[in-house]
Amino acid sequence: MKISEEELRKITLTAINELGDKASPELVRNIVSSAVDKLGAEAELPQAETSAAPVLDRAILTSFGLNRPGVIAKITALLAESGCDLRDVSQKIMDDFYTLIMIVDLSSSKYQMKELIEKLSKIEAELNVKIFLQHENLFRQMHRI
């Protein structure tokens, strides 16, 4: 029995959702392979890219809202106190608004990603801005499907 691309996509998305921030290409591939084996189906799973950069414990932080002094400082202060390393930063002030995109290395953080998200949500509420922290693997897996 052959498995359709749509069914394979559903299995992959389920695996990513179950793994959450622990998702890596290897783990997702193993779970999908096991699920396909259990179905007794044949499917060609894409081979892992050998030239791809190693998967790091990084996240993408995006934030936007009304600009005022200290907004970005408050966000970056929390990340610094947590032991996170800012790998790349892009910010833009547009009239009364700001936008912020950062690649954050979480490997030295004293907090798990879930705890960082909770701490960032407090800043979000305090400053009345939007802050999103999403693991890099989410974007990598999303674009592989």
C-alpha positions as CSV (number, residue, x, y, z in Angstrom):
1,M,0.0,0.0,0.0
2,K,1.3,3.4,-0.9
3,I,0.9,6.4,1.4
4,S,-0.1,9.7,-0.2
5,E,1.9,12.8,0.2
6,E,-1.1,14.4,2.1
7,E,-1.1,11.5,4.6
8,L,2.7,11.8,5.0
9,R,2.3,15.5,5.6
10,K,-0.4,14.9,8.3
11,I,1.9,12.4,10.1
12,T,4.8,14.8,9.9
13,L,2.7,17.7,11.4
14,T,1.5,15.5,14.2
15,A,5.0,14.5,15.0
16,I,6.2,18.1,15.1
17,N,3.3,19.2,17.3
18,E,3.9,16.3,19.7
19,L,7.6,17.1,20.0
20,G,7.0,20.8,20.4
21,D,10.3,22.7,21.0
22,K,12.2,19.4,21.1
23,A,11.5,18.8,17.4
24,S,14.6,18.2,15.3
25,P,14.9,16.8,11.8
26,E,16.2,13.5,13.1
27,L,13.4,13.0,15.7
28,V,10.7,14.0,13.3
29,R,12.1,11.7,10.7
30,N,12.3,8.8,13.1
31,I,8.7,9.3,14.3
32,V,7.4,9.5,10.7
33,S,9.3,6.4,9.7
34,S,7.9,4.5,12.6
35,A,4.3,5.6,11.8
36,V,4.7,4.7,8.2
37,D,6.1,1.2,9.2
38,K,3.2,0.6,11.5
39,L,0.8,1.4,8.6
40,G,2.7,-1.1,6.5
41,A,2.9,1.5,3.8
42,E,5.5,2.4,1.3
43,A,6.6,6.0,1.2
44,E,9.7,7.7,0.0
45,L,10.9,9.9,2.9
46,P,13.2,12.7,1.9
47,Q,16.8,12.1,2.8
48,A,18.4,14.5,5.3
49,E,20.4,17.2,3.8
50,T,24.0,16.5,4.4
51,S,25.2,20.0,3.6
52,A,22.7,21.7,6.0
53,A,24.0,23.6,9.0
54,P,23.8,21.8,12.3
55,V,20.6,22.3,14.1
56,L,21.2,24.6,17.1
57,D,19.0,25.5,20.0
58,R,17.9,28.8,18.5
59,A,14.6,30.7,18.4
60,I,13.2,33.5,16.4
61,L,11.8,36.4,18.4
62,T,9.5,38.9,16.8
63,S,7.9,41.9,18.4
64,F,6.0,45.0,17.4
65,G,3.9,47.7,18.8
66,L,3.9,51.4,19.7
67,N,7.4,52.7,20.2
68,R,8.5,54.3,23.4
69,P,11.8,54.5,25.3
70,G,12.9,51.2,26.9
71,V,10.7,48.7,25.0
72,I,13.5,46.9,23.2
73,A,15.8,47.4,26.2
74,K,13.3,45.5,28.4
75,I,13.1,42.6,26.0
76,T,16.9,42.3,25.5
77,A,17.5,42.7,29.3
78,L,15.4,39.6,30.0
79,L,17.2,37.6,27.3
80,A,20.6,38.7,28.7
81,E,19.6,37.8,32.3
82,S,18.4,34.4,31.0
83,G,21.8,33.7,29.4
84,C,20.6,33.9,25.9
85,D,22.9,35.1,23.1
86,L,21.6,37.4,20.4
87,R,22.8,36.0,17.1
88,D,21.2,38.5,14.8
89,V,19.0,41.6,15.3
90,S,16.8,43.6,12.9
91,Q,14.8,46.6,14.1
92,K,12.9,49.3,12.4
93,I,11.2,52.4,13.7
94,M,8.3,53.5,11.6
95,D,6.7,56.7,12.8
96,D,5.2,55.7,16.2
97,F,5.7,52.0,15.8
98,Y,8.6,49.6,16.1
99,T,9.3,46.2,14.7
100,L,11.9,43.8,16.0
101,I,13.2,40.4,14.8
102,M,16.0,38.5,16.5
103,I,17.6,35.2,16.2
104,V,18.3,34.1,19.8
105,D,20.7,31.3,20.8
106,L,19.0,29.4,23.7
107,S,21.7,26.9,24.3
108,S,23.1,28.7,27.4
109,S,19.8,29.9,28.7
110,K,19.0,29.1,32.3
111,Y,15.3,28.7,31.3
112,Q,13.5,26.3,29.1
113,M,11.7,27.9,26.1
114,K,8.3,27.6,27.8
115,E,9.6,29.6,30.8
116,L,11.1,32.3,28.5
117,I,7.7,32.6,26.7
118,E,6.0,33.1,30.1
119,K,8.4,35.8,31.1
120,L,8.1,37.5,27.7
121,S,4.3,37.4,28.0
122,K,4.6,39.4,31.3
123,I,6.7,42.1,29.4
124,E,4.1,41.9,26.6
125,A,1.3,42.7,29.0
126,E,3.2,45.3,30.9
127,L,4.2,47.3,27.7
128,N,1.1,46.5,25.7
129,V,3.1,45.1,22.7
130,K,3.2,41.8,20.9
131,I,6.1,39.4,21.4
132,F,6.5,35.9,19.8
133,L,9.2,33.4,20.5
134,Q,9.2,30.4,18.2
135,H,11.9,27.7,17.9
136,E,13.9,27.8,14.8
137,N,13.1,24.1,14.0
138,L,9.5,25.1,13.6
139,F,10.5,27.2,10.6
140,R,12.9,24.7,9.2
141,Q,10.3,21.9,9.4
142,M,7.6,24.1,8.0
143,H,9.6,24.8,4.9
144,R,10.6,21.1,4.4
145,I,6.9,20.0,4.0
